[in-house]
Structures are given as structure tokens and as C-alpha cells.
């Protein structure tokens, strides 16, 4: 019998947009609170560091970009982090002090280019980066902000309680991406998102049923008060409703039922203990990469090599 239970905490909150220090302070605050309640795994929303810029146009129209938009994008770039880097070392100290696994959505940059990525970073209770994942396809206007990830970051992390990994928001609608994650033996499927609609709840329940795994979904609760009023393009959201994202964070069990119901309309912490033995029991009649697969009919080839534009042959 599998008794590797774990208590999971899902954070539904948001930092001040474009403010890295606000993000790090929020990570420390929520992680401490989750650890005090016995959590061993703490999950934060999509691009929690340093915020999802919902509603901002960045001065972009087809065929033109504005100087104000460039200024705001530069501010967004400055609030991004490197993986690994001094900011992940800071987060690592938070994880180590709390004795938890941290899974955090971040805006990632690297020294060799100015392109940003929508990423998940995994940090273990030893304080070290265990892995990362870059969003494969930014959705819609997100492509103005973030580049595409590649197959080298389809990370699944071994832990004492099972294998954890995930996909970000709408890349969970990519059947082949999900299949690649299932093939890695994922037990806890983490889905940081910015989608607060009812259809997202259908998505995470479907993934749980399909993968026979736990699904942990974390979204931000965001109001206009989280936006710096001195943004060059603040007028983009001036006439929007005060609540920009209502949340909907939830935890779903491997047969598609809620372990923790969706939280809407406020910041908060969702905590639930996961009985990992449920995964084995749930796969008795459906194992998507086992007896319910047909490799004689269907096969998937996954390219997990890093995609480099320039290869220096030394």
C-alpha cells in the first residue's frame, strides 16, 4: 500500500505588478503560513514573479509600437529573474527554512538575450533549483511579451511523495504536451494559470481523469490596486472593472472530483492532504500510458533537446 501522503498548499494571491521585491515578500509570507499548517508542497500562480499584466496593451497595434509601451515592457523585463540566479537563491532560502517544495510561476530572463519566458521554477527543501519549465506557446497577445519554450524543459521532479510537474495555463489544452507529461509518470500535475472562467474548471477535472493524477491549479486574485498607477500605459485598464481576475484555484483528485473546491473573490490559501494511494487505485481501469495506450496505432515523438539559435563549435 502506498502511504506517501503529502499536504499541499495552493496560494491564490498577487504581488504588485512589475515589483520583484513585492513578489519575493509575498512568497516568503505565504510559504511561512503554509509550512505552519504542515504543507510539504506549496504552489504559486502563473508568473507570480513579477505579475501577469492582464489588460495592458504595451502600446502595440498591428504595424506599430509606442514609446510608452516600450517603457512599460522594459520595466517588466527589469522585474524578471534568472534561473538559477540570486533571486532563486533567495527563494531557495525561503524553501529551505520552511522545509517545503516550492513551485512558482515566474517571468524568466537569461543573460545571453533580452527575450522573456513564462516559466515554472521548482525548488526543493534543500533550497536548490530542481528544474524549470518554459511555456511552449504563449497565448494570443502574450506573444508580445514572452518567447517560446522548447522540449528541454518538460520537467518532472522526483520527490519522496511522488513525481511532480506541470504545464502553464492554456498549454494544458495541447493534447500532445499532456501526453508527454503523462509518459513521465506524473503523479501531481501542477497547472499555474491566469484563467478564472468556468471552462478552466472543466479542464483541470478532465486532466485529472485523463492522467489519473492529482491536479493542483493556482491562479492569482487581482484588482487594479495591484497595478502601479505610474505605468506609462495605465490608461489601458482605467475603465476596466476593479477585479481583474477572480481566482478559481482548486485541487482535483485522480477520478476528477474536487479535493478542494475553487476559491473565488479573494486572496487565500487552499490546503489539502493528498492520499497518493488513490493514484494506483484510480488506474485500475484506465492507465493512459499503460494498458489504455495503443502504441501499435499511436506514437508520440518528443524532442527534448535545447533549441539554440547559435551553436559555437569550439
N, C-alpha and C positions, 0 to 999 in steps of 0.2 A: 504494500500500500504506500502511495506517495504522500508524505506528510510535510512537504516543503511549503507550508503556508507562508504568506507574506502580507503585511499590512501596507496598502498603497494609499498615498495621499495625492489628490489632484488639486492643483492650485487654479482658481479662477480669479484672476486679478489683472492689473495692467500697471506698467510704470508710466512716468511722464514721458511722452513721446520724444525720441531723439536724445534722451538723457540717460547715458550709460550708468552714472552713479545712482540714479533713481532705481534702475533695473537691478543693480547689484544689491542695493539696500533691501529691495523687495524680496529678492532671492534669499537673503540672509534671514529676514523676518519670517517668511512663510516656511522655510526649511526648519528653522528652530521650532516653530509651532507644530509642524508635522512630526518632527522627531519626538517632541514631548508627548505626543499622542501615540507613540510607538511605531510610526511608519518606518519601513525599510526601503521604500521606493517612493520618490517624490517627483511628480511630473508637472512641468510648466507649459504654458501655451506656445503656439506658433510665434516666432520672432519676439519673444518676451524681452530679449535684449536686442535693440532698444525700441521695440514697439512696432505695431502694424499700422501703417499710415492710411487707414481707411478714409476714403473720401477726398484725398489730396490728388490733384492733377499734375503737380510738379511743372506747371506751365507748359504742358505738352499738348499740341494739336498735330494732326497729320501734316507733316511738312515743316513744322517749326517747333522750337523750344524757347522759353523765355528766360531772361537772366534771373528773375525771381525764383523760377523753378530750379535752375542750376544751383542757386544759393541754398535752397532747402535740401536738395539732393546731397550737396557737399556736407551739410550738417548731418544728414542721415549717415553718410559714409564715415564721418568722424566718430559717430556713436556705435559703429560696428566693432567686432572683436576678431582677433586672430585665434585659430585653433591649431596647435596649442599656442599659448602666449600668456602675458602677465595677467590678463583678465580671467582666463581659465585656471590659472594658478590661484587667483583669489577665490573663484568659485570652488576650486578643489579644497581649499582650506575650510570652506563652509561645509562641504560634504563630509570631510574627514572629522571635523569637530562634532557633527551631528551623527556620524556613523551610518550614512544613508547613500543609496544610489540616487543621483540626480539626473534627470532627463529634461533638457531645457531647449526651447526653440530660440535661435539666435540669428542675427544678421552677421554673416561672416565675411571678412576680407582677408586677403593674403598679401604679403609684401611684394610679390612679383607682378601684381596687376592692381587696377583700381576697381575691377568688377566685384560686385557684392553677390552673396549667395544666401538664400533662405535655408538654414541648416538646423539640424538637431545635434546637440553635443551630449554625449554620455560620459558621466564622471562617477567613478566608483568611490566607495567609502575609504579607500586608501588615498583619495584626493587626486588621483591620476585620470587623465582623459582615456576612456576605454574605447572610444570610437566616435564617429560622426557620420551624418547623412546629409547630403545636399539635395534639395528638392529638384527632381528631374525636369519638371516642366512648370515654371511659374504660370499662373492662371491670368489670362486676359491682360489688363494693364499692369499687373505685377511684373511683366516682362520689361517694363521701363526701368525697373529697379534692380532685378536680380538676374544673374546668368543661370544657365542650365547646369545641373549636376551630371555626374556620369555613374556608371555601374560600379566604380571602385568604392563607392561609399554606401552600398546597400548593407549597412552594418546590422549584425545581430550579435548581442553580447551575452556571454555565459555568466550566470550568477548562481549563487547557491540555491535559489528558489526556482530557477528556470531560465529560459532564453528570452531576452527582451530585445525589441527592435521596433521599427515603425516607419510610416510614410507620413508626409505632411499634407494635410488638408486635401485638396482635390486630386493629388496624385493617387489617393486611395480609390479613385474611380478608374484607375488604369488596371484592368484585369491581369495583365502580364506582370506588372510590378508586384501586385499582391501574390501572384503565383510564385514569383522569385522569393518573396519573403517566407511564404509557407514552406518552400522547399528547404529553407534553412532551419526548420524545426522550431519556429517561433511559438512561444507559449503566452507571452504578454505582448500584444500588438498595440503600440502607442501611436495615437493619431492627433498630434497637436493641430489645431485648426483655427480659422477665423470665421467659420460658417455657423451662424446661430439659427439657421432655418430648421423646420421640422424634417425636411428631407435628409439633413445630416444625421438625425437620429436613426432614420431608416438605414443609412449607410453603415453606421457603426454596428448596428444589430445584425445586418447582413454579413459583415466581415467576421463577426464573432461566430455566426452559424457556419459560414463557409470555411473558415480556418480552424474551427473548433478550438478557439483560443479566447483568452480574456482580451477585451478591448478597453483601453484607457484613453479617453478623449478629453483634452483640456483646451478650453477657449478663454479668451480674455473677456472681461466685462469692462466696457469702455464708455466713458462720457466725454463730452467736449472739454471738461475740466482737466483732462489728461493731456491736452494739446497746448503747447506753449503759445501764448497769444501773440508773440513777436515773430511767428513764422511769416516768411515773405508771402506765402500763398494761403494764409489763414482764411481768407475770404472764400476758399473752396468749400469750407464746411460751415460757414457762418449761418446759413439758413437751414442747415440740417437739424433733425431732432436732437435733443440733448443726449439721449442714449444712442450711441453709435453701434454698439454690439452688446446684445443682451445676455451672452454666455451660452449655456447649454452643456457645460461639462458633465460627463457621466462615465460610469463604469458598467460594462456589459459582460455577462458570463458566457461560457463557450456553447451554450444552447440558445443564446440570443435574448435572454431575459436580463433585465437590469439588476445589477448588484447594488448600484447606487443610481437613483433617478436623476435626470437632468436638473441642474441648478440654473435658474434664470433670474435676472433682475437685480443681481447684487454680486459683490465680491464674496468669496468664501473658500472654504477648504472642504473637499469631499474625501472622506476616509472610509475604506472598506478592507476587510481581511479576505484575501483570496485563498480558497481551498484548491491548491494546484492539482489535487487528485481528480477534480472534476474534469480536467482536460482528457485524461485517459478514458474515463467513463464516457465522455461525450463522443469520442472517436470510435466507439464500438460499432456504430452503424454508418459512420461517414468519416473517412480519413482522406482529405483532398489530395495528399501526395502519397498515399498508400494504396489501400485496396479500392479506393474510388477514383484512382487515376487510370488512364489508358495510354501508356507510353507507346504502344504499338500503333495508336491512332494520332495522338497529340504529343508534340515535344516542344520545349521552350529552350532556346539558347540565350544565355545571359552573358554579355560582355562585361567582365568585372575589371578590365584594365583601365588605368587612369588615362584620361584623354588629354594629351599635351599638344599644344599648338606648335611648339618648338622643341625638338629633341637635340640636345647638344651631345655630339659624339666625341668624347674625349679619348 
